Structures are given as structure tokens and as C-alpha cells.
Amino acid sequence: MKKILALVLALVLVLSLAACGQAGSGSSAPESSSAAAEPTAAPESESAEPFEPASYSIAGLKGPTTMGMVKLMDDAEQGLYDNTYTVTMYGAADEIVPLLSKGELDMAAIPANLAATLYQKTAGQLKVAAVNTLGVLYVVTTGDVEITSVADLAGKTVYSTGKGTTPEYALNYILTQNGLDPATDLTIEYKSESTEVLSAMQTAGDAVAVLPQPYVTTAQMQVEGLKVALNLTEEWDKVSPDSALVTGVLVARTDVIEANPAAFEQFLADYQASIEWVNANTADAAQLVAKYGIVPKAEVAEKALPACNITWLAGSEMKTKLDGYLMTLYEQDTASVGGVMPDSDFYYGA
């Protein structure tokens, strides 16, 4: 009898312990919920390579293609990045080309079609990593001239810079897509500099011209009644929504990218953050634009920045927009993109 009683008591004890164990595993237990909410650090992968900072020498032009880089430049001077960035400003792309080709520069912000040309000249030893500036060209007027559409340019004399470069190709494409022949339906007079265009407009009185930002803003401060009639970036989008009027891109040497992919990706993240900051903080950005001599006065820079189309396009979106733009140039003049269209290796990350 004692043995039977002992067995019954043992069975009751086992069942009680099992019930307690089930209750302790329930989600309603405070201790269990608290433990689940505690963040846990992910274990470090044994195969992951440690990040090694890099030093990059970067070229920029005194214009919109570098305006988006001013926050990066300022933060780099304060030593706020893991990488080291040295940005040097140049007055013309011709100064940058030999330095980039000889390996004295790692990266550069340059015109889009020049990037395609250099890709061919260096046998693919250069890649485009991002679009940093869309169109900065505007149709402006003085006097009583009324231009509300591309069609209104018929019969007019239009002053412009950029013969044989982006302004000519972009204007011709937009005119053609709107049914106008650039050679017969209007007169386009090309000048070597924007100051010459402005002088011609002042002499003509009632005049039409194509000018880039930030010079448009400067001209408006000098010439009473000068107004913006058309944004050629918007006109381009109307006739070619799958591409874009691209002004500037960031290029990098292929060997620089391959030497330290992680550091290069970090640079791209830092650069994108700089562009986003510039677009969100116009007044502060204008101070930096003036500080680095891109535009002489912060007042001018602040007014011009919203019209400079500073942007960030990378990866497949960059490839789609830029490839479409380069094709329009190629169809007008194959030499404008280096003789042939760049292949897919030209586009980093796409």
C-alpha cells in the first residue's frame, strides 16, 4: 500500500512540474517578454573584410556640377569622414582630362558626354558612378519678346554658347522634336562665352537667348527685364520622358574602384548625403558655394541653386537616363560621345 501511495505522489509531482514548465514558456510571462525585447548584437562574420579608409583626389568644375559637393568638401576639411577627400576646383574640363588620364586624379565631376568620350579614349579604364546635375539651360528673353513654347522660337534669332557641345545638341534635339528645323526655321548665333551672349542681347533690345545657370541669375541682376521663358530640362522631358537632359556626372578610375570597393561605396554614400543636404538647405549651401568660389556671391548662389537641377541618380536609373541622353547626342554627332556608344561596363552599379 505504501508503494502504491509513493507512486501516486511521484506521478502528481511530475505532472505539476510539467504544467509549470508550460506556463513559464508562454508569451504572457513578463520576464519572457522583457527578454525578447532586448536587442542582441549580430555576431561578426568571420569572412567579412574590415573597412579600410581610402584617400581620394577629386576634381570639380566651377559650376553646378560641383555645387552638390560643397557639404562633402566642408565636412572633409573638418575630418568628419573615415575616408580622406581632397577636392580641387578647375575652370575648364580640359584641365581635368590629362590629370585623370595620367592617374593624378581618382575621380571628377565633369560633363556627361566628356565622360563617354574619356571612356573610349582610356579603353574602359573609367566608369560613370552617378549623375549629379540635370539640365541647367534656360531660354531667356528681354524686351517685349513673348516665348511660351518651343514653337514660339520659329523665326527668331537665338543667341547661345556651346557650339559643338551640350547646349547645341540639346537645343537642336528639342527643336527637332517640336517640328522645327534648327538650320532653317530660326537663326542661332553661337558666342564663345555667356558674357558675349548677354552683350548681344543688350544690343538687340528685344532678344532671345539660351543661357546656363547660375549665369542666368547673374544676368537677371545686371539686365532689367531679363526673364526666363523656357526651362529646357522640362522641354526635354516632354519629348523624351525615358531619358534626361544630363549636364554633369561623377566619373572614377576603374582601378581606384577595384582597389577598395568598400571605401568607394562609402564615398558615394557621403556624396549623396552632401547633395541631399544642399537641396534641403539652400541658404546654408549658398554660403559654402561662395566660400569655395563656385559662385562669387552667396546671394547669387541662393537664388540660382533651386534652378541648377542638382540631383543624384545611380545604378539602373542612372544608366537608363544617361544612355538615352548620350544616344541623342550620338545620333547628331558620333564624335560627341567618343565615336561609339559606351557599353554596359561604363555604368558602375548598373
Steps between C-alpha positions, in 0.01 A plus 500: 500500500785733586661423164178587312467828693860590420442441129188719500684785674788475253259515205328811642838668545602429138171638365535819712850564374389455140216748545738757651739459210221570247387811688855634512535475120189706423529844328297662775771453761653844572852363541485326164359810319767722649777269390362479146505881466869524585703575182776257428812584307546309178809281512785624286547297188835328499523542121415875493795721410564797733432844353822671393466878446638645177629838384338638184606788279191650333464769233206737466403777258395847609134452427189295583680166460690570822241696699360179646845408632551804726372334817733206439789742443428689821455187713816347352700805606374444854603134492147369547535202265679168524634556149714799408366720217702770325291699251673737256307751290577562133372760256469271197462129431809508277709550813357187660531255209881451496515471880230235502659311209842496667362377831568822689130524582279221632161650414348803334168678454490571125255544209314181410612474137864559603469200730391284207785631285761431769362149546586428137839675512609307812375164367246464779726604788238745619146452630211735558372456856217752524316784330544808717338774288213504254439779249602854590402663169224759476349710222502863616357813342522877523267775382158420364582152366242241608613136505265253664581185303778357283284571194526873579870488411415469131628799307699633796872566538629306799837573659680214673835362610622144453547447128589134457423419864200420721308830453496456121409131509229549762345801324505328160337188642221691672436714191489197271266308730268802492495508118752781448808477278790670685661591168203661327215580740699738721844659524738381772805716561766332713734702720812380679392614847183581692616860545500540121147364483388751761669784313325399176165494681555848639587631155202333334244621754223251428708183517490125564788293632594164653702542820606264780452535873639653712581759232128557439463627856806723462363639172163578659680716755678691222228538237164644594211306353696184417266211570498122470264383227572125473674238710670272246514214749121501517475529121733202464287293738191576291649349184720231658360383836714184504827694493614826658692812411816421695756770570746347744614160625751358744765276342761286674798305377428129484818406686408736784158337538644149494780580744256559788132439412378558857672837530366605160145406601547707815606797287187465286285497815678810632461677166130415472444631854677824401273549198189434707616750762568769237151460354340516844706790639524757222606799710776315686611326181526836324749615762719199425462545123635852542768386745647264242482756220250312284279811491644835615213599729281296733202716401534387138558140601189490719279623216664272243518174694132397461534537121828308470334156503753347737403137538615147576434218255686172531473137395240397243317835513824679415568260214153543348501880512862549398499241224194663344664842518826378345308333220342832398849653483636199309226531238598864440877458511674171582814687607306665783506172697834366383403343168292212636243460774652380829428138593348377827837494681496879489220510758614421854247314710252452217 
